[in-house]
Amino acid sequence: MAVLSGGVTFGIGSMPGKAFAQIPSALAGQAEPGKVLVIIQLGGGNDGLNTVIPGEDDKYYTARPNIAIPKASALKLDKDMYLHPSMVGIKKLYDAGQVAIAQNIGYPNPNRSHFRATDIWNTGSASNVVLEEGWAGRYLLTQYPNFPIQMPKHPMAVQLGSVESLAFQSDLGRFGTVFEDPNLFYQLVNGSTADMDAPPKTQAGEELGFLNQVAAASIQFATVIQSSAAKGKNSLTYPSTGLGRQLGIVSKLVSGGLNTPIYLVNIGGFDTHTNQLTQHANLWRTISEAVSAFQTDLKNQNLADRVSVMTFSEFGRRINQNGSLGTDHGTAAPMFVIGKTVRGGILGANPDLTSVDANGDLKFKYDYRQVYSTVLRDHLGLDNVRTATIFQSTFERLPLYNNSIEGMPEQHTMELLVPWPNPIRQTGLIQYGIFVETDILLAVYDIQGRLILNLFEGKRAVGSYSVTLEGSLLASGHYILSLQNLRGGRITRSIQIQND
């Protein structure tokens, strides 16, 4: 283990809409195989208003007389919004329909401390709840249910950096393998051995055995990481920036066959209290060039269908500039989701600079866990029940991907997924979600609209639910599955019963 401390940290420690919505993970095994999520952490608190600019709103220019971005130099989007002029590469991806910009993302009672706010985003928690397990760690527990007793051949999560993120921790240990360069990582552990003798029967024996297991897994992962990096390639030259090098490594590992579902890369410097204009422009130029190269590389290597990129920052900045030509800690801000399978465009209303909270900051419209839940379900293929368990609540998805819901969830109170399998021959799994506590009726009707089978009637709290439909209870044929809000609203799905 002493070898592993030289700059390398290693730790051991639910279905999307449409095409994948009907496949319960309990039957289908792990989430959709081969899918990769790359998270870009923007450390310091990104200024959303100077990133996605409300260029037609005079209040923006009044609040920022010295640091507002002139719309004449900005990059025109839709809905009277503009991108920062440094984001040329991301703008080209946006024009190609591969960038979804989710507006007004935050959470209730936001925290403005860098440390606490980062922990909230990494754990997927409410601001008044302190968790020690990361949201990605809880997801990975669903994918590696035998962890840590049985370790996979490939690392479960990879972070480019030096200190493992809280996002990859779980109550059974840490999932992340952290390094700055795959070859350096391999050199650090190459030739080392793990003591696999039975641990002594002492008070510390169990802990020693666990450390031995960590060391053995580190050596195993170092070999497969180095092998994947050697087999992988980049089809172009990445920018010689920290983020460019990180994304170049991710592309090499993915193209080299590393079966790791989540990567985390980072770029700091967003705590722009002073002289923001130049610093912020350089940061977004760096991100835009690196992400543009990454997406082109994935396309050239026929990997673009597998990989999705998501950005997050611990908070946005205040509406008004401060006295140092910068901005102070704020609240809501946009998030970017980028990739070939993304449903591009601006999602949600423009920031409202008039209707603000008690501190004069932007009010959030969509919870950041809605973005996380959408990524888990519609990109990584997790079912709705397990997704709700990860976040200890059910969050409505956003239309981020081509297989996501069709529109923004402004008035929705529930969702009904397509049963699996369909046609139903023996049993079928029906999954639905409730977003506002209400009285519901879940029932099966024939094609003439006659009630055939009542599956549930009564009050349902906010949550994700599932029920098994026995095909033997119905004659072969076509039916309508209905989820009705008894206070108004109904969702239906067509189902077919095939009894042998």
HELIX and SHEET records of a PDB file:
HELIX    1   1 ALA A    2  SER A    5  5                                   4    
HELIX    2   2 LYS A   18  PHE A   20  5                                   3    
HELIX    3   3 SER A   25  ALA A   28  1                                   4    
HELIX    4   4 GLY A   48  ASN A   50  5                                   3    
HELIX    5   5 ASP A   58  ALA A   63  1                                   6    
HELIX    6   6 VAL A   88  ASP A   95  1                                   8    
HELIX    7   7 HIS A  114  THR A  123  1                                  10    
HELIX    8   8 TRP A  135  GLN A  143  1                                   9    
HELIX    9   9 LEU A  166  PHE A  168  5                                   3    
HELIX   10  10 PRO A  182  VAL A  189  1                                   8    
HELIX   11  11 GLY A  205  LYS A  231  1                                  27    
HELIX   12  12 GLY A  242  SER A  255  1                                  14    
HELIX   13  13 GLN A  276  ASN A  300  1                                  25    
HELIX   14  14 TYR A  368  THR A  374  1                                   7    
HELIX   15  15 VAL A  375  HIS A  379  3                                   5    
HELIX   16  16 ASN A  384  PHE A  391  1                                   8    
HELIX   17  17 GLY A  471  LEU A  473  5                                   3    
SHEET    1   A 9 THR A   9  PHE A  10  0                                        
SHEET    2   A 9 GLY A 176  PHE A 179 -1                                        
SHEET    3   A 9 ALA A 157  LEU A 160  1                                        
SHEET    4   A 9 ILE A 262  ILE A 267  1                                        
SHEET    5   A 9 VAL A  36  LEU A  42  1                                        
SHEET    6   A 9 VAL A 307  PHE A 312  1                                        
SHEET    7   A 9 ALA A 333  ILE A 338 -1                                        
SHEET    8   A 9 VAL A  99  GLY A 106 -1                                        
SHEET    9   A 9 GLY A 345  LEU A 347  1                                        
SHEET    1   B 9 THR A   9  PHE A  10  0                                        
SHEET    2   B 9 GLY A 176  PHE A 179 -1                                        
SHEET    3   B 9 ALA A 157  LEU A 160  1                                        
SHEET    4   B 9 ILE A 262  ILE A 267  1                                        
SHEET    5   B 9 VAL A  36  LEU A  42  1                                        
SHEET    6   B 9 VAL A 307  PHE A 312  1                                        
SHEET    7   B 9 ALA A 333  ILE A 338 -1                                        
SHEET    8   B 9 VAL A  99  GLY A 106 -1                                        
SHEET    9   B 9 TYR A 366  ASP A 367  1                                        
SHEET    1   C 3 VAL A  52  ILE A  53  0                                        
SHEET    2   C 3 TYR A  82  LEU A  83 -1                                        
SHEET    3   C 3 LEU A  75  LYS A  76 -1                                        
SHEET    1   D 2 GLN A 169  SER A 170  0                                        
SHEET    2   D 2 GLY A 173  ARG A 174 -1                                        
SHEET    1   E 3 MET A 414  LEU A 416  0                                        
SHEET    2   E 3 THR A 427  ILE A 434 -1                                        
SHEET    3   E 3 GLY A 463  GLU A 470 -1                                        
SHEET    1   F 4 LEU A 451  ARG A 460  0                                        
SHEET    2   F 4 THR A 438  ASP A 446 -1                                        
SHEET    3   F 4 GLY A 477  ASN A 485 -1                                        
SHEET    4   F 4 ARG A 490  ILE A 497 -1                                        
END                                                                             
